């Protein structure tokens, strides 16, 4: 179980005391934002390459999003008090919604990944918009609520305090 201390809550899903969820989340975020950018540019370029790129970025985003979601779910379910935070609940539900929208986007493209139509750009924009909200909330959980912080007695530092302790 994660340890609660005055400087934060240590992550349960960790490797060598480093939280896994914040390590993984940049991967799906980057992939999903890449889908949106490629789709937007494809509106003007009409490039089969960009449409194919979007397809594979969706696959990568969904795969890494599931991994990040598993690590986040472990922390959400096992850390004391986290489930009672509104930000944690909206973050979790919002990221599930991101994956559902991305799966729908993949389904729309499945049989013709190089064909661009109106739905993919709308779904990509929806995914990017949801990520803006859930990413902000995830940052709030890490920085405001200090989830995933390592206690000073275990080698962590609180740089907000004089001397880092």
N, C-alpha and C positions, 0 to 999 in steps of 0.2 A: 504494500500500500504506500501511497505517497505520504511523505511526512509534512505535516503542517508546522510552520514556524513563523516567527514574526516577520521574516523577510519574504514569505511566499509559501507556495505549496509545491513540493517536488513531484515531478511527473511519475506516474506508474509505468507508462509505456516509455521506457528509456533503455539506452545502451550505455554502459559505463557512466551512469548518472546523467547522461545527456538526453533530453526529451526528444522522442522520435517524431511526434506530430509537427512541430515547427521546422524540423529538418525536411520533411516530405512535402509540406504544403506549397513551396514555391514551384514544384514540378507541375501539378495540375493547373495552378494559376497561370503559369507561363504558357502552357499548352493551350488552355482555353482562350486566353487573350490573343495568342497567335492565330487561333481559328478566326476570331473576330477580325483581326487585322487582315488576314489573307482573304476573308470573305469581302471585306470592305474594298480592298484594292481590286478584287475580282469583279466588283460591280462595274469598274471602268475598264479593266484590262481584258476581261473575258478570256482568262487563261485556264486551260485544262490543268496545267501544273499547279496553280493556286488552289483550284477546287480539290485536286488530289491531295495536296498538302494539308488542306483543312480537314479532310477525311482522316488522315493518319494522325494529325494533331489531336483530333477528337478521340481517337482510339487511345493515344498516349495519355491524354488528360483524364479519361475515364479510368484507365488502369491505375494510374498513379493517384487519382482522387479516391479510389476505393482503398488503396493502401493507407493513404493519409487519414481517411475516414475511420478505418479500423483502429489506428493508433489514437485518434481523437476520441473514438467511442470508448476505448479502454480507459483513458483518463476521465472522460465524462462519467462513466459508470462506477469508477473505483475511488476517485478522489473525494474526500469529505467536503461537503458543502457546495461542490461545483454545480450539481444538478439544480440547486436552488437559485442559481444566478440566472436572471432573465437573459443576460448577454450570452451565456453558455447555451441556453435552450434555443434562442433564435439562431445562434451560430450553427448549432447542430442541425436544426430543421432546415435552415437556409442552405447549408451545404448538401443536404440530402436532395433538396429541390434543384440545386445546381446539377447534381448527377442525373436526376430524372430528365431535366431539360436537355442535357448533353446526350443522354441516351435517345431521346426523341429526335434530336438533331442527327445523330448517327443513323437512326432508322430511316429518316427522310432521305439520306444520302446513300443508303446501303447498296441499292441495285445500280445506281449511276453516280459513283463518287466523283466523276469528273464533270458532271452536269450541274450547272448552277441554276438555282431557281430562287424565288422570293423567300420561302420558309427558312432555309438555312441561315440567311443573314439576320432574320428576326430572332431566331433561336440563339444564334451566337451573341447578338446584342443583349438578349435576356440573360444569358449566362454571365456575360461581362458585368451587367448591372447587379445581378445577385452577388457576384464575387466582390464587388465594391463594398456592399453592405456586410457580407459575412467576413470579409478580410478585415474591415474596420473593427468589427466585434471581436475577431480573433486577436487583433493587436491589443484591444482593450483587456481581454482576458490575460494576456501575457504581461502587459505593462501596468495596468491599473490594479488588476486582481492578483498579479504576480504568480500566475499558475505556470508551473514548469521551472521555477527558480530553485537553485541549489542553496541550501543553508550555508551560512558562513562557516559553521563548525564542520562542514563536510567539504570545504574548499571553495564555496561560492563567495561572491563579494557583492555587497550592496554599495554601489558607487554613490548613492544619494546621501550616505552618511559619511561624516568625516573619517578619513582613514580607511574607507571602503569596508567597514565592519558594521 
